[in-house]
Amino acid sequence: MSIWSTVGKVACGFLIGTAGVKIFGSKDAKKAYTHITAAGMRCVDEVNKTVTNIKENVDDIKADAKDINEERYEKEREQEIADAKAVLEAAGEKA
């Protein structure tokens, strides 16, 4: 590869880079970046609203599940007491 080929590639890269900076630094490009950023921020807000809604629903489900388990444990305790009374009554009748 000749030195002129390398120099030509560097020069082309420099020109493309300079044109890219001009294009990306223009008012239209900045306006586009602003709109894209605003859309991204709106998207984040919507995701945060959805996450908050999901968290609230999970908290409600968790509270309902806790109530169900407490009722179940209470019924189990009542059954254990009833069974113990039945055993005591049976033992009292035998004596």
C-alpha positions, 0 to 999 in steps of 0.5 A: 500500500502506498503512502498516498493511499494512506494519506487519502484515507486519512483525508477522507476520514477528516472530511467526513468527520468534519461534515458529520460535526457540521450536520450533527451540530446544525439547528435542525439536528438539535431540534431533532435531538430535543424532540427525541429526548422529550419523547424519551422523557415521556416514555420514562414517565409512563413507565414510572406510572405503570410501575407505581400502579403495579406496586399498588396492585401487588400491595393490595394482593399481598394484604388480601393474601395476609387476611386469607392466611390469618383467617385460615390460621384462626380456623385451624386454631379453633379446630385444634381447640375443639379437638382438644376439648373432645379428647378431654371430654372423652377422657373424662367419660372413661374415668 
